[in-house]
Amino acid sequence: MAVLMLDVPAMYGDHHVIEVHRLLLTLPGITEVYASSYLKTVEVEYDPAQVTPDAITAKLENAGYLQDLAHPQETGIPAYGEDGSTFFRHTAAYAQTGKTVSFAQAFTSPQRPLIPCPGMDRMSSMEEEA
């Protein structure tokens, strides 16, 4: 058995850990997968006679886990929507909370992930068997 360690920058949540396990365990020859969203690494134990490191890397690359996570840059200049409201963040400070500052952000579609999220496509309906 051989061990392959990979940095997986786009695996930032537990739902990604589950998906990475599912993806890698579909490959023949993989015996164990340790994935950490905290460390953003995957350790794969595999049989080199059945699967290559390139095949393992390609599986994660095709799913979008090996790319750097794109974060939008905030310029500090408010973007205005059609109704004249600011588009990005609204900051509020209240006398009751002292020096605490809170942020809120409104999203037009609750069905989309907030940022590009590998493995998190919109769910389609499925028919259950009786």
Backbone as a chain_set.jsonl record, in Angstrom:
{"seq": "MAVLMLDVPAMYGDHHVIEVHRLLLTLPGITEVYASSYLKTVEVEYDPAQVTPDAITAKLENAGYLQDLAHPQETGIPAYGEDGSTFFRHTAAYAQTGKTVSFAQAFTSPQRPLIPCPGMDRMSSMEEEA", "coords": {"N": [[0.841, -1.185, 0.0], [0.402, 2.264, -0.673], [0.758, 5.741, 0.241], [-0.809, 8.818, -0.32], [-0.592, 12.256, -0.003], [-2.532, 15.147, -0.218], [-3.028, 18.623, -0.798], [-6.011, 20.327, -0.388], [-7.536, 22.936, -1.208], [-10.182, 23.848, -1.631], [-11.828, 22.417, 0.025], [-13.599, 23.179, 2.466], [-15.52, 22.644, 4.371], [-17.554, 20.355, 6.347], [-19.386, 19.049, 4.712], [-17.985, 18.884, 2.37], [-15.974, 17.109, 3.047], [-17.383, 14.712, 3.259], [-18.191, 14.428, 0.59], [-15.692, 14.242, -0.728], [-14.736, 11.845, 0.368], [-16.687, 10.117, -0.739], [-16.212, 10.453, -3.515], [-13.512, 9.57, -3.831], [-13.557, 6.947, -2.853], [-14.876, 5.63, -4.841], [-13.027, 4.971, -6.702], [-11.06, 2.236, -7.893], [-8.967, 0.266, -5.76], [-8.458, 2.045, -3.697], [-8.077, 2.118, -0.309], [-8.32, 3.473, 2.1], [-9.399, 6.668, 3.263], [-8.518, 9.716, 4.594], [-9.781, 12.726, 5.391], [-9.611, 16.182, 6.02], [-11.336, 19.028, 6.743], [-10.541, 21.139, 8.25], [-7.714, 21.171, 8.166], [-7.511, 21.157, 5.473], [-6.573, 19.057, 3.883], [-6.0, 15.859, 2.339], [-5.488, 12.5, 2.971], [-4.651, 9.633, 1.352], [-4.822, 6.195, 1.231], [-3.698, 3.714, -0.878], [-3.663, 1.106, -3.425], [-0.997, 0.739, -5.469], [-0.958, -0.878, -7.711], [-3.492, -0.879, -8.705], [-4.5, 1.739, -8.926], [-3.398, 5.011, -9.863], [-1.436, 7.806, -8.588], [-1.92, 10.036, -10.206], [-4.489, 9.518, -11.218], [-6.011, 9.704, -8.909], [-5.558, 12.371, -8.189], [-6.637, 13.601, -10.471], [-9.348, 12.964, -10.199], [-10.124, 14.511, -7.978], [-9.46, 17.021, -8.97], [-11.188, 17.299, -11.181], [-13.583, 17.484, -9.82], [-13.33, 19.938, -8.684], [-11.979, 20.489, -6.325], [-9.242, 20.981, -6.0], [-8.57, 23.486, -6.856], [-7.792, 26.896, -6.0], [-9.834, 28.645, -3.706], [-12.073, 31.015, -4.801], [-12.493, 34.272, -3.721], [-14.546, 37.074, -3.545], [-13.407, 40.425, -3.934], [-13.698, 43.144, -1.754], [-14.193, 46.522, -2.291], [-14.759, 48.706, -0.773], [-16.273, 50.653, -1.816], [-19.62, 51.263, -2.126], [-21.897, 49.17, -3.887], [-24.735, 49.763, -5.796], [-28.095, 48.649, -5.895], [-30.941, 48.144, -8.113], [-33.062, 49.382, -6.845], [-31.866, 51.375, -5.447], [-30.736, 50.695, -3.052], [-27.883, 49.654, -1.112], [-25.732, 47.083, -2.296], [-23.906, 45.203, -1.214], [-22.597, 44.842, 1.895], [-24.262, 45.834, 4.891], [-23.685, 47.914, 7.507], [-24.118, 48.165, 10.996], [-24.242, 49.906, 14.049], [-25.075, 49.947, 17.426], [-26.201, 51.723, 20.326], [-26.723, 50.132, 22.546], [-25.093, 47.934, 22.249], [-22.539, 48.777, 22.531], [-19.242, 48.901, 21.462], [-19.566, 47.008, 19.545], [-19.828, 45.771, 16.289], [-22.031, 44.871, 13.739], [-22.694, 42.825, 10.879], [-24.652, 42.438, 7.941], [-25.987, 40.661, 5.185], [-27.818, 40.53, 2.237], [-29.285, 38.082, 0.146], [-30.292, 37.266, -3.116], [-31.125, 34.799, -4.085], [-31.928, 32.043, -2.32], [-31.217, 29.492, -2.956], [-28.706, 29.067, -3.92], [-25.258, 28.312, -3.203], [-23.253, 30.393, -1.056], [-20.674, 31.01, -1.886], [-18.504, 29.826, -4.549], [-18.868, 26.393, -4.535], [-17.595, 23.355, -4.502], [-19.096, 20.28, -5.406], [-21.604, 20.984, -4.512], [-24.176, 21.266, -6.034], [-27.357, 22.351, -7.38], [-30.059, 20.521, -6.091], [-31.685, 17.855, -7.693], [-34.918, 16.431, -8.215], [-35.67, 13.121, -7.102], [-36.868, 9.893, -7.826], [-38.337, 7.684, -5.587], [-37.928, 4.242, -4.831], [-40.395, 1.768, -4.274]], "CA": [[0.0, 0.0, 0.0], [1.094, 3.549, -0.724], [-0.013, 6.841, 0.819], [-0.719, 10.079, -1.059], [-1.103, 13.425, 0.73], [-2.88, 16.232, -1.133], [-3.645, 19.85, -0.298], [-7.319, 20.483, -1.022], [-7.949, 24.253, -0.718], [-11.618, 24.114, -1.736], [-12.564, 21.567, 0.964], [-13.632, 24.024, 3.656], [-16.617, 22.295, 5.269], [-17.772, 18.924, 6.533], [-20.089, 18.488, 3.558], [-16.959, 18.576, 1.379], [-15.29, 15.904, 3.509], [-18.241, 13.587, 2.868], [-18.137, 14.297, -0.867], [-14.355, 13.767, -1.097], [-14.751, 10.409, 0.679], [-17.51, 9.426, -1.73], [-15.524, 10.479, -4.807], [-12.291, 8.766, -3.854], [-13.835, 5.528, -2.622], [-15.388, 5.018, -6.073], [-11.876, 4.508, -7.481], [-10.58, 0.919, -7.451], [-7.658, 0.236, -5.125], [-8.354, 2.954, -2.558], [-8.494, 1.371, 0.877], [-8.655, 4.366, 3.21], [-9.338, 8.105, 2.984], [-8.636, 10.618, 5.739], [-9.945, 14.084, 4.868], [-9.818, 17.173, 7.072], [-11.691, 20.36, 6.248], [-9.778, 22.1, 9.048], [-6.358, 21.226, 7.615], [-7.641, 21.212, 4.01], [-5.713, 18.023, 3.323], [-6.543, 14.512, 2.187], [-4.498, 11.42, 2.969], [-5.277, 8.502, 0.668], [-4.068, 4.943, 1.187], [-4.146, 3.072, -2.115], [-2.862, 0.039, -4.012], [-0.435, 1.284, -6.709], [-1.22, -1.776, -8.836], [-4.853, -0.662, -9.195], [-4.8, 3.15, -9.179], [-2.202, 5.858, -9.837], [-1.636, 9.117, -7.954], [-2.506, 10.948, -11.195], [-5.932, 9.261, -11.294], [-6.597, 10.245, -7.676], [-5.509, 13.826, -8.325], [-7.587, 13.992, -11.525], [-10.709, 12.843, -9.657], [-10.377, 15.694, -7.151], [-9.361, 18.202, -9.842], [-12.436, 17.379, -11.959], [-14.664, 17.884, -8.914], [-13.121, 21.329, -8.305], [-11.438, 20.627, -4.976], [-7.826, 21.339, -5.956], [-8.374, 24.894, -7.198], [-7.922, 27.853, -4.907], [-11.184, 29.154, -3.538], [-12.166, 32.417, -5.218], [-13.232, 35.152, -2.825], [-14.677, 38.406, -4.143], [-12.738, 41.513, -3.24], [-14.531, 44.291, -1.419], [-13.423, 47.729, -2.554], [-15.135, 49.773, 0.144], [-17.214, 51.512, -2.534], [-20.869, 50.504, -2.175], [-22.558, 48.929, -5.164], [-26.149, 50.051, -5.591], [-29.057, 47.866, -6.647], [-31.9, 48.894, -8.927], [-33.937, 50.19, -5.989], [-31.063, 52.385, -4.773], [-30.127, 50.187, -1.824], [-26.543, 49.127, -1.326], [-25.799, 45.677, -2.671], [-23.105, 44.296, -0.406], [-22.824, 44.772, 3.335], [-24.845, 46.944, 5.635], [-23.078, 47.929, 8.83], [-24.941, 48.845, 11.991], [-23.722, 49.96, 15.416], [-26.139, 50.39, 18.31], [-25.738, 52.178, 21.639], [-26.845, 49.037, 23.505], [-24.041, 46.932, 22.066], [-21.226, 49.383, 22.74], [-18.376, 48.991, 20.292], [-19.792, 45.853, 18.688], [-20.313, 46.083, 14.945], [-22.604, 43.684, 13.109], [-22.81, 42.878, 9.426], [-25.729, 41.65, 7.353], [-25.911, 40.631, 3.731], [-29.034, 39.952, 1.668], [-29.056, 37.308, -1.065], [-31.509, 37.207, -3.923], [-31.533, 33.422, -4.306], [-31.481, 31.203, -1.211], [-30.917, 28.152, -3.443], [-27.318, 29.011, -4.343], [-24.257, 28.477, -2.157], [-22.789, 31.767, -0.971], [-19.466, 31.121, -2.685], [-18.377, 28.601, -5.339], [-18.821, 25.297, -3.582], [-17.518, 22.084, -5.215], [-19.965, 19.223, -4.919], [-22.872, 21.507, -4.017], [-25.043, 21.729, -7.106], [-28.768, 22.305, -7.002], [-30.551, 19.15, -6.032], [-32.805, 17.53, -8.566], [-35.796, 15.476, -7.548], [-35.419, 11.725, -7.444], [-38.012, 9.037, -7.543], [-38.001, 6.629, -4.645], [-38.488, 2.932, -5.137], [-41.289, 1.279, -3.223]], "C": [[0.883, 1.244, 0.0], [0.173, 4.619, -0.151], [0.258, 8.097, 0.007], [-1.342, 11.177, -0.21], [-1.347, 14.54, -0.275], [-3.409, 17.432, -0.358], [-4.917, 20.077, -1.088], [-7.914, 21.811, -0.553], [-9.451, 24.506, -0.745], [-12.459, 23.223, -0.823], [-12.617, 22.295, 2.308], [-14.757, 23.679, 4.621], [-16.805, 20.79, 5.342], [-18.519, 18.288, 5.371], [-19.102, 18.169, 2.437], [-16.2, 17.306, 1.761], [-16.08, 14.67, 3.08], [-18.157, 13.351, 1.366], [-16.775, 13.79, -1.337], [-14.227, 12.275, -0.784], [-15.507, 9.641, -0.4], [-16.794, 9.34, -3.073], [-14.346, 9.513, -4.843], [-12.558, 7.279, -3.66], [-14.504, 4.851, -3.812], [-14.252, 4.51, -6.955], [-11.432, 3.138, -6.979], [-9.206, 1.05, -6.794], [-7.482, 1.189, -3.963], [-8.921, 2.241, -1.338], [-8.9, 2.271, 2.033], [-8.483, 5.815, 2.78], [-9.484, 8.841, 4.302], [-8.678, 12.027, 5.177], [-10.259, 15.024, 6.022], [-10.14, 18.52, 6.447], [-10.947, 21.434, 7.031], [-8.373, 22.287, 8.471], [-6.345, 21.391, 6.097], [-6.655, 20.261, 3.333], [-6.467, 16.705, 3.245], [-5.366, 13.544, 2.185], [-5.196, 10.183, 2.423], [-4.328, 7.312, 0.719], [-4.604, 4.141, 0.011], [-3.182, 1.973, -2.538], [-2.322, 0.542, -5.347], [-0.649, 0.387, -7.929], [-2.59, -1.512, -9.457], [-5.16, 0.783, -9.56], [-3.509, 3.962, -9.053], [-2.488, 7.156, -9.085], [-2.254, 10.135, -8.917], [-4.016, 10.765, -11.309], [-6.646, 9.824, -10.064], [-6.666, 11.766, -7.758], [-6.518, 14.312, -9.356], [-9.022, 13.943, -11.024], [-11.064, 14.076, -8.819], [-10.328, 16.977, -7.975], [-10.653, 18.388, -10.636], [-13.616, 17.808, -11.1], [-14.492, 19.314, -8.408], [-12.494, 21.544, -6.946], [-9.987, 21.097, -4.918], [-7.558, 22.784, -6.347], [-8.456, 25.748, -5.938], [-9.339, 28.393, -4.887], [-11.216, 30.637, -3.877], [-13.027, 33.193, -4.228], [-13.354, 36.515, -3.483], [-13.984, 39.454, -3.288], [-13.737, 42.621, -2.951], [-13.694, 45.548, -1.553], [-13.698, 48.825, -1.546], [-16.083, 50.767, -0.502], [-18.522, 50.735, -2.637], [-21.381, 50.351, -3.6], [-24.052, 49.093, -4.916], [-27.016, 49.177, -6.484], [-30.016, 48.76, -7.401], [-32.797, 49.794, -8.087], [-33.167, 51.25, -5.201], [-30.425, 51.916, -3.485], [-28.72, 49.669, -2.134], [-26.617, 47.619, -1.482], [-25.063, 44.769, -1.7], [-23.466, 44.376, 1.069], [-23.449, 46.039, 3.881], [-24.274, 46.864, 7.05], [-23.971, 48.702, 9.786], [-24.241, 48.792, 13.339], [-24.813, 50.563, 16.289], [-25.56, 50.775, 19.662], [-25.751, 51.033, 22.652], [-25.685, 48.044, 23.406], [-22.644, 47.509, 22.222], [-20.432, 49.477, 21.454], [-18.529, 47.795, 19.354], [-20.354, 46.311, 17.354], [-20.861, 44.797, 14.349], [-22.72, 43.908, 11.611], [-23.987, 42.023, 8.989], [-25.585, 41.712, 5.844], [-27.154, 39.925, 3.211], [-28.69, 39.241, 0.365], [-30.368, 37.159, -1.812], [-32.003, 35.785, -4.105], [-31.032, 32.544, -3.161], [-31.066, 29.804, -1.665], [-29.464, 27.99, -3.865], [-26.389, 29.025, -3.144], [-23.735, 29.909, -2.176], [-21.534, 32.008, -1.793], [-19.357, 29.862, -3.528], [-18.078, 27.422, -4.426], [-18.771, 23.969, -4.339], [-18.429, 21.047, -4.582], [-21.318, 19.692, -4.435], [-23.673, 22.108, -5.168], [-26.475, 21.741, -6.598], [-29.255, 20.868, -7.061], [-31.701, 18.968, -7.004], [-33.655, 16.483, -7.851], [-35.445, 14.065, -7.994], [-36.631, 10.903, -7.051], [-37.565, 7.908, -6.63], [-38.656, 5.33, -5.076], [-39.348, 2.47, -3.97], [-40.782, 0.008, -2.609]], "O": [[1.961, 1.266, 0.594], [-1.04, 4.428, -0.067], [1.405, 8.405, -0.316], [-2.478, 11.05, 0.247], [-0.478, 14.848, -1.09], [-4.146, 17.279, 0.616], [-4.907, 20.026, -2.318], [-8.707, 21.831, 0.388], [-9.948, 25.306, 0.048], [-13.687, 23.27, -0.89], [-11.782, 22.058, 3.181], [-14.928, 24.38, 5.619], [-16.287, 20.044, 4.512], [-18.31, 17.112, 5.072], [-19.356, 17.271, 1.634], [-15.828, 16.518, 0.892], [-15.504, 13.697, 2.592], [-18.064, 12.208, 0.919], [-16.714, 12.979, -2.261], [-13.669, 11.522, -1.582], [-15.019, 8.633, -0.91], [-16.769, 8.281, -3.7], [-14.207, 8.73, -5.782], [-11.865, 6.442, -4.238], [-14.686, 3.633, -3.805], [-14.483, 3.706, -7.858], [-11.425, 2.896, -5.772], [-8.38, 1.853, -7.227], [-6.448, 1.149, -3.296], [-10.077, 1.818, -1.325], [-9.729, 1.886, 2.858], [-7.56, 6.157, 2.04], [-10.444, 8.627, 5.042], [-7.716, 12.477, 4.555], [-11.07, 14.707, 6.892], [-9.329, 19.088, 5.716], [-10.743, 22.535, 6.519], [-7.903, 23.413, 8.308], [-5.317, 21.718, 5.505], [-5.999, 20.61, 2.352], [-7.429, 16.468, 3.975], [-4.376, 13.751, 1.484], [-6.209, 9.74, 2.965], [-3.173, 7.409, 0.303], [-5.809, 3.911, -0.095], [-2.042, 1.912, -2.078], [-3.101, 0.756, -6.275], [-0.531, 0.852, -9.063], [-2.829, -1.879, -10.608], [-6.002, 1.029, -10.423], [-2.639, 3.642, -8.242], [-3.643, 7.561, -8.958], [-3.024, 10.998, -8.496], [-4.747, 11.741, -11.477], [-7.752, 10.355, -10.169], [-7.689, 12.373, -7.44], [-7.184, 15.324, -9.141], [-9.832, 14.795, -11.388], [-12.163, 14.618, -8.934], [-11.075, 17.916, -7.703], [-11.156, 19.506, -10.751], [-14.553, 18.431, -11.601], [-15.397, 19.856, -7.774], [-12.473, 22.671, -6.452], [-9.545, 21.571, -3.871], [-6.436, 23.265, -6.189], [-9.095, 25.38, -4.952], [-9.963, 28.572, -5.933], [-10.467, 31.425, -3.299], [-14.159, 32.805, -3.94], [-12.35, 37.062, -3.94], [-13.983, 39.368, -2.06], [-14.532, 42.989, -3.816], [-12.602, 45.632, -0.99], [-12.936, 49.789, -1.47], [-16.638, 51.63, 0.178], [-18.529, 49.636, -3.192], [-21.307, 51.277, -4.409], [-24.568, 48.6, -3.913], [-26.724, 48.984, -7.664], [-29.919, 49.986, -7.337], [-33.241, 50.844, -8.552], [-33.752, 51.95, -4.374], [-29.65, 52.654, -2.878], [-28.414, 49.298, -3.267], [-27.46, 46.96, -0.874], [-25.541, 43.677, -1.392], [-24.576, 43.994, 1.441], [-23.202, 47.146, 3.405], [-24.384, 45.827, 7.705], [-24.511, 49.753, 9.441], [-23.707, 47.753, 13.727], [-25.409, 51.578, 15.929], [-24.55, 50.219, 20.094], [-24.883, 50.97, 23.523], [-25.344, 47.388, 24.391], [-21.66, 46.788, 22.058], [-20.89, 50.061, 20.472], [-17.702, 47.597, 18.464], [-21.257, 47.147, 17.306], [-20.225, 43.747, 14.444], [-22.829, 45.041, 11.143], [-24.28, 40.998, 9.605], [-25.111, 42.708, 5.297], [-27.504, 38.845, 3.688], [-27.894, 39.743, -0.429], [-31.421, 36.951, -1.211], [-33.206, 35.58, -4.268], [-29.827, 32.323, -3.043], [-30.609, 29.006, -0.846], [-29.031, 26.871, -4.143], [-26.691, 29.687, -2.15], [-23.775, 30.567, -3.216], [-21.35, 33.095, -2.34], [-20.064, 28.894, -3.249], [-17.135, 27.464, -3.636], [-19.815, 23.492, -4.783], [-18.517, 20.952, -3.358], [-22.119, 18.873, -3.984], [-23.823, 23.327, -5.256], [-26.773, 21.213, -5.527], [-28.904, 20.107, -7.963], [-32.578, 19.824, -7.12], [-33.167, 15.748, -6.992], [-34.984, 13.846, -9.114], [-37.317, 11.193, -6.071], [-36.546, 7.261, -6.87], [-39.767, 5.309, -5.605], [-39.045, 2.758, -2.812], [-41.417, -0.538, -1.706]]}, "num_chains": 1, "name": "protein.A"}
